[in-house]
Amino acid sequence: MSEFRNRIESQREAVKIVNSFNLYNEPLFSLTEKSINRWVSVNTINPADIHVDLIYQASKKLFFLANKSQGQITDDYQLLSKEVTRLLKSINREMSELNKNYASEQSD
């Protein structure tokens, strides 16, 4: 059960990180591919931007983890969990950079 909770918490954390910077008119609602695609489209974000790629990567890894059965929780599962944590840190770092750049543009 804690693995399930960790996946859900990781998904919420990713969405919270992205939305906490208030850089876009429409927030990211979830980590489904359709939701991310909509978020990118509505906010006219370049799909090739690093933060978008990181969000997609996190989404795919979390989806993979969600589809593992209890009997399949192995070292691979733990490695993927660590990778998700690394991706969340990278998303936060990239969003922070975007925020700094946006603030700098606004003050010019």
C-alpha angles and dihedrals in degrees: 000000000000089000089056091048091048091052092050092045090049091051091049091046092053092050091045092051093050095046096042092075094057091214096139135056094230120042125228105260102191144341098258114123091243092051093049091047090051092047091051093046099044092046093042092234118167104251089215093061114122095238091053091051091049091051091051091048092051090047093053094047093048090048089052091050091048091057096053115104122228091258092056097059100122142139087290089059091051091049091051090049090054090048090053089052090051091049092051090054090049092049090051091049093048093046089049090053091049089050092051091048091048092049091048092051091049093053094050 
